[in-house]
Structures are given as C-alpha cells and as structure tokens.
Amino acid sequence: MINELKLIDNIDILLESKIVLYGAGVTGVKALKMLKETGMPAAAYFCDGDPRKWGTFVEGVEVLSPSELKQLDESENLAIIIASEHVPFIDQIAGDIAWLKLRTDNIFTLFGLVVSLMRNNKALGLNGGHFYALQSIRRETAFALHTVRLLEMYARWAEKTEVFLVYAIGKTGTTTILNSLSKINIFADHLHRLCKMPRFSKSSIPLSREVLENYRQDVLNIFKSRKSVKIISMMREPVSRILSRIFQSFRFPEFGLGDVPPGKSYVNSITEIVAYKKWEGFINYEPLNYFDKELKAVFGIDVYAHPFYREKGYSIIKHGNAEALVMKLEKLNSLEQVIAEFVGAPRFKLVNANEGDKAPYKYLYKQVKEAIKIPREVFDFYYKDPRLAHFYSEEEVAGFWKKWENNIAD
C-alpha cells in the first residue's frame, strides 16, 4: 500500500491534500520541520497509535487518534506520511492504516518524502538549503570515517602477524561475512578500495590528498610486512548488484539525487544510471573490473589467472603473504565450512544480514525492481563478458536472463 513512486513523480499531491504525519515522535517532528524548511505546506495533523498523545499538540499541530483519522479521510483528500525511519515500525504503521480501510491511497514514507523534495526543489522553487546542509555534513562525515578507518587499521595490525580483511566491491554480502566473523571474535577490516583514495570535492576534504595518500601507503606497508594476510572477497550477479548499490547509496537520499532529475519518471531516471554508467567510479569499480583494479593491483592476486570452482562457488588463491578466498554470493549459504577452515574457526556460522530488508528505501526499491525496463545491451554488457563465465556456468547465466526477462527493454 506504500506508493513511493506516486509521490516522487508527482509532488503536487502534497499541494492538493491535507498532510498527516503518522507518528508524533522525534521523527515526526523532524518531518514537520523538513516540510516547513523546504517551503512545502505544513502538516495539518499528526496521527499516532499512542492514546496518551491523542488530543495533544506537537509543535502546534494536533495529534489525532486513528479513528479520528478515519473520520477525516471521509471528508478530505489526505496524504499520509509514515514518520519513521525504522522498517519494523513502518510495516506496523502500514498495517494499522490498512486496517482502517481509508479512501486515500496517498500513503508514503519519510524516505519517499525526502526523495520527492530533493528531486523537485528546483522545479517548485523550494528551499533546498536544508538538504544541501545535510549533504555537506554527510560528505565530511564520510571522509572523516574513511580517514579514521585507515588510522585504526594501522594501529590494529601493527602489532599482529596475521591480518583479516573483507575486501570486496559493495553489495556482495560483505556485511553478512563481517557480522558472522565478529560473532566468533574474529575482527576483520571491511574495505572496498585500497588501490587509490576515494574522490571527494575539495570543499569536503579537511586534510590534503597527500596526507591521505600517506595514511593509505602506511596501511599497505603494514599488510605487506605481515606474516599472513587473509582476504575474503565476493562476486555477485552484476545487474542485481548495481541496482542494489544505487539504492544503498540512497539510504541518505540527500546524496546523489542530482543524477535523478525531475521531468521524467523516477524509474526511467534510475534506468539511465544503470544503462549509461553515470555512477561515480563505475568504470573502474564495476564488478568484472574490480579484482584486477584492487586485489591484483594491491596484493598481486590475479583472480582470473586461477581456476574458480563454479559449482562449489569459490576459489582460494595464494600470492606472497596474501591468501584470498573468493566466493560468489549466490553460493554463500553452502560455504560455511569453507569459510570456517579458511579463517581457522570451526565454530563459524553465517549470520544473515540483508541490509536492503532493513533499509527505509526497501519499499521504493521493490517498486522500482517491478517496474524498471533495462535496455538489452546492459545485460549483454555483463552476461556476454567472458570474465563472467569465470564465475558462472552457462546454466547460471541462463538463469539470470530468465530472472530479468520481464525487465528487459528491447
């Protein structure tokens, strides 16, 4: 019942309806302030399932009970925004709203509201300062975290002879591996890039690129001087991975939405990102290039020069002091014993961590996956590349074609 695409493609819904924020807590107040700061109509009401809040006012806005919301829906055009950032709460509230059997089908999440405001702020003359301030903070925070991670890695491994790394391109199951290792007190560092520093705008870099490069080089020197570096890296079916990567980056939707402009449907805009490789770092860090750009360049591990056991779903490659377990995500659940032996931990068990199911973008992601039509040449680009055949059999690749058959635009 949550229809994010409807709001993202038609923000006028908020101009033509009474806005009700379902959830009168901290996140509800955040949503209320966001509407005010961007110049949109203020929320007419809050609604909340907590009887203690009914009839009270939050930031000058009345809090309705669900039954009062039902009565209001009978006489007004409503746009209901579920004011939560936690998926279990959103699902619960959506269930409560469904039970009310309202006339309106304008039911959205806070995430959908933010995406819609970001896409439409210029077209509507909205005040985008709220989002641009958040964008600057996010970038500086991301940069600071990357710097801190390098320093922590240096300190962590300087006194140890064996290093553990989960070193893979994003959205390939790395969080599941990390969580599973931590459960048995094996603490690995999680990296996507070691070959070069990530790109940041000058305004968001508090340290010089030379200083950052020195940090990176120090970490590389530590790795090269250790007795053993154990690396776990992952491969995943490329089209699923790139779509998942796009939405994971939209977890904070004030990031990157300049790539998804108004004037066309949101789904078509996402298609353009997939089809025309607009994503930052795509050319060097798309999945089939990754192993050469990172593992080979940094550790001399040439994944494509060594056999991969496609049926079993893994290979183990040793070069110098580094040893890499390379797996494909689709076989991960059958590889517990392989991972346990590789890390020397018989008690190892996989702890699933599907981030997409826990992220506020999950409702929008589901809608986009159902509606998107991706040009056939995109699938040809990936599925006919001989490097994909290194990891996947003809039967597996045929299964990928079958999986996406309703999403292929000829």
Secondary structure as the mmCIF struct_conf table of DSSP 4:
data_model
#
loop_
_struct_conf.conf_type_id
_struct_conf.id
_struct_conf.beg_label_comp_id
_struct_conf.beg_label_asym_id
_struct_conf.beg_label_seq_id
_struct_conf.end_label_comp_id
_struct_conf.end_label_asym_id
_struct_conf.end_label_seq_id
HELX_RH_AL_P HELX_RH_AL_P1 GLU A 4 ASP A 9
TURN_TY1_P TURN_TY1_P1 ILE A 11 ILE A 11
HELX_RH_AL_P HELX_RH_AL_P2 ASP A 12 LEU A 15
BEND BEND1 GLU A 16 SER A 17
STRN STRN1 LYS A 18 TYR A 22
BEND BEND2 GLY A 25 GLY A 25
HELX_RH_AL_P HELX_RH_AL_P3 VAL A 26 THR A 38
TURN_TY1_P TURN_TY1_P2 GLY A 39 GLY A 39
HELX_LH_PP_P HELX_LH_PP_P1 MET A 40 ALA A 43
BEND BEND3 ALA A 44 ALA A 44
STRN STRN2 TYR A 45 CYS A 47
BEND BEND4 GLY A 49 GLY A 49
HELX_RH_3T_P HELX_RH_3T_P1 PRO A 51 LYS A 53
TURN_TY1_P TURN_TY1_P3 TRP A 54 GLY A 55
STRN STRN3 PHE A 57 VAL A 58
TURN_TY1_P TURN_TY1_P4 GLU A 59 GLY A 60
STRN STRN4 VAL A 61 LEU A 64
HELX_LH_PP_P HELX_LH_PP_P2 SER A 65 SER A 65
HELX_RH_AL_P HELX_RH_AL_P4 PRO A 66 ASP A 73
TURN_TY1_P TURN_TY1_P5 GLU A 74 SER A 75
BEND BEND5 GLU A 76 GLU A 76
STRN STRN5 LEU A 78 ILE A 82
BEND BEND6 GLU A 85 GLU A 85
HELX_RH_AL_P HELX_RH_AL_P5 VAL A 87 LEU A 100
TURN_TY1_P TURN_TY1_P6 LYS A 101 LYS A 101
BEND BEND7 ARG A 103 ARG A 103
STRN STRN6 ILE A 107 THR A 109
HELX_RH_AL_P HELX_RH_AL_P6 LEU A 110 ASN A 120
TURN_TY1_P TURN_TY1_P7 ASN A 121 GLY A 125
TURN_TY1_P TURN_TY1_P8 GLY A 128 GLY A 128
HELX_RH_AL_P HELX_RH_AL_P7 GLY A 129 TRP A 157
TURN_TY1_P TURN_TY1_P9 ALA A 158 GLU A 159
BEND BEND8 THR A 161 THR A 161
STRN STRN7 GLU A 162 TYR A 167
BEND BEND9 GLY A 170 GLY A 173
HELX_RH_AL_P HELX_RH_AL_P8 THR A 174 LYS A 183
TURN_TY1_P TURN_TY1_P10 ILE A 184 ASN A 185
STRN STRN8 ASP A 189 LEU A 191
BEND BEND10 HIS A 192 HIS A 192
BEND BEND11 CYS A 195 LYS A 196
HELX_LH_PP_P HELX_LH_PP_P3 MET A 197 ARG A 199
HELX_RH_3T_P HELX_RH_3T_P2 LYS A 202 SER A 204
BEND BEND12 PRO A 206 LEU A 207
HELX_RH_AL_P HELX_RH_AL_P9 ARG A 209 SER A 225
BEND BEND13 ARG A 226 LYS A 227
STRN STRN9 SER A 228 MET A 235
HELX_RH_AL_P HELX_RH_AL_P10 PRO A 238 SER A 249
TURN_TY1_P TURN_TY1_P11 PHE A 250 ARG A 251
BEND BEND14 PHE A 252 PHE A 252
TURN_TY1_P TURN_TY1_P12 PRO A 253 GLU A 254
BEND BEND15 PHE A 255 GLY A 256
HELX_RH_3T_P HELX_RH_3T_P3 LEU A 257 ASP A 259
BEND BEND16 VAL A 260 VAL A 260
BEND BEND17 PRO A 262 LYS A 264
HELX_RH_AL_P HELX_RH_AL_P11 TYR A 266 TYR A 276
TURN_TY1_P TURN_TY1_P13 LYS A 277 LYS A 277
BEND BEND18 TRP A 279 TRP A 279
TURN_TY1_P TURN_TY1_P14 GLU A 280 GLY A 281
HELX_RH_AL_P HELX_RH_AL_P12 PHE A 282 TYR A 285
BEND BEND19 GLU A 286 GLU A 286
HELX_RH_AL_P HELX_RH_AL_P13 PRO A 287 PHE A 291
HELX_RH_PI_P HELX_RH_PI_P1 ASP A 292 LYS A 296
HELX_RH_AL_P HELX_RH_AL_P14 ALA A 297 PHE A 299
HELX_RH_3T_P HELX_RH_3T_P4 VAL A 303 ALA A 305
BEND BEND20 HIS A 306 HIS A 306
STRN STRN10 TYR A 309 TYR A 309
TURN_TY1_P TURN_TY1_P15 ARG A 310 GLY A 313
STRN STRN11 TYR A 314 HIS A 319
TURN_TY1_P TURN_TY1_P16 GLY A 320 ASN A 321
STRN STRN12 ALA A 322 LYS A 328
HELX_RH_3T_P HELX_RH_3T_P5 LEU A 329 SER A 334
HELX_RH_AL_P HELX_RH_AL_P15 GLU A 336 VAL A 343
TURN_TY1_P TURN_TY1_P17 GLY A 344 GLY A 344
TURN_TY1_P TURN_TY1_P18 PRO A 346 ARG A 347
HELX_RH_AL_P HELX_RH_AL_P16 GLU A 355 LYS A 358
BEND BEND21 ALA A 359 ALA A 359
TURN_TY1_P TURN_TY1_P19 PRO A 360 TYR A 361
HELX_RH_AL_P HELX_RH_AL_P17 LYS A 362 ALA A 371
STRN STRN13 ILE A 374 PRO A 375
HELX_RH_AL_P HELX_RH_AL_P18 ARG A 376 TYR A 383
TURN_TY1_P TURN_TY1_P20 LYS A 384 LYS A 384
TURN_TY1_P TURN_TY1_P21 PRO A 386 ARG A 387
HELX_RH_AL_P HELX_RH_AL_P19 LEU A 388 PHE A 391
BEND BEND22 TYR A 392 TYR A 392
HELX_RH_AL_P HELX_RH_AL_P20 GLU A 394 LYS A 403
TURN_TY1_P TURN_TY1_P22 TRP A 404 TRP A 404
HELX_RH_3T_P HELX_RH_3T_P6 GLU A 405 ASN A 407
STRN STRN14 ILE A 408 ALA A 409
#
